[in-house]
Amino acid sequence: MISDELLKCLRCPQTAQPLTLAEPELVARLNELVEQGKLRNREGETVTRRLEQGLIAEQAGVVYPVANDIPDLVSSDGIPLDQLPASG
């Protein structure tokens, strides 16, 4: 789990805006797409690893994956949120 202190320091590599922790429901929706082979990163590559957590960059419209409590803040590894079907 990412600590609050670390979260305060982290910034989006694209916009330099603060990041927020993704809600578990969003992570679950993203993981459903991972399991279906339908989730892509900014490079267009299929995301094959389930997200343990995610960090949202709202201005950029992406979520950065977190694995083993380590945020992946490589810009090209960001996952565009516009891939998610509308919830309802």
N, C-alpha and C positions, 0 to 999 in steps of 0.2 A: 504494500500500500504506500502510495506517495504521501509523504508528510506535508502538512500545511505549510511548513517553513520552506520546503523545496518548491512547492507549487507557487508560492509568492515570488520566487526567483525566476521561474521558467517563462520564456517568451516564445512566441511564434517566430520561426526562422525567416518567414516571409514578410510579416508585417510588424514584428517586434511588439505586438500587443500581448497582454497577459493571457494565459491559458486557463481554462476551467476544467475541472474533472467531469468527465462524461457520466451521466446517470447510468445505473446498471441496466435499465431498460434499453437505452441506446446501444450499449455494448452488446446486449443480447440480440438486438436486431441486426447489428453488424455481423455478429458471429453466425447468425442464420445465413446471411449472404456468403460468408466464408465457406460454410459447409456446402452450400449450393454451387460454389465455384463462380459466383457472380460479383464478388467484390474486387475492385481494382484500385490501385494507388494512383498517384498523379502521373506516373510514368506509363500508366495503362497496363501494368503487370498485375496478374491475378494475385490477390492476397491469399496465402495458404495457411498462415498461422493465426489461430484464434487470438483475439485480444483479451488480455486479462483486465485491462483498464484502457481508457482513452483520454486524451487531452484535447479539448476543443479549442480551436482558433476560430472564433465566430466571424471575425472580419474576413478571414480567408476562406471560410466555409469548409474547413477540413478538420479531421480528427487525426491526431498522432497516436500510434499504438504504444502501449506500455507492455513490456514483457519482463518477467522477473524483477518487477519494481524499477525497471530502467526505461525511461521515456526514449522513444526513437524520434528525435527531432530533425531528422534529415528531411529536407523539404520535399524531395521526390517520393519519400515513403508516406507522406500525408495521404489520407483517404478522403476524397471529396464526399461531402455529405449529400450532395444532390443525387447520389445513386440510390438513396433510401426511398422505398415507396412511401407514399403518404400513409400515415397511421390513421386508423379510424375504426 
